[in-house]
Amino acid sequence: MEKINYSKIYLIGMPACGKTTIGKYLAERLHYQFVDLDEMIVAQERKSIPLIFANHGENYFREIERLVLHQSFDFQKVVIATGGGTPCFFDNLNMLKKNGWAVYLQVSPESLTQRVLEQKGTRPLLQSTDYQTLLEQISEKLAHRKTFYEQAHLCLENEKISDEYLAQIYFNQVS
């Protein structure tokens, strides 16, 4: 049985699945620091994620994302919200599982679509404003990414859990 490093909790899943919201709550509850990999990228690049995509393309973004993920391996007592695609490129999934506890927050395509529409324009790979088109894009992207996400140490349906429930699961894991 693999030994899991619980001092780093990596939240993975689709954009708008709740990684930031749950991550902030969990970090506060555990007295851990909260880190958002996308915010680290923005700080290092001094550009927004949509601008990085527009100016340099997805391949460049994924390289930067990988470097930032590797920087997180030195952190301790931290909850880390990854980008939606982070575990799906390079060796990212294996590396984050090796260095921390990977938790997949699973949300239905319909709920994700509604959440993305409410956050208008903040997701560079999900820009449609038409519900049906966006639902199809999200469903297709989720179908591709799901095989990566489901390799997490723990898979939780985020539509059915509370932040407190995830904190309790964590406490049960480490006790």
Secondary structure, 3 states (H helix, E strand, C coil): CCCCCCCEEEEECCCCCCHHHHHHHHHHHHCCEEEEHHHHHHHHHCCCHHHHHHHHHHHHHHHHHHHHHHHHCCCCCEEEECCCCHHHCCCHHHHHHHHCEEEEEECCHHHHHHHHHHCCCCCCCCCCCCHHHHHHHHHHHHHHHHHHHCCCCEEEECCCCCHHHHHHHHHHHHC
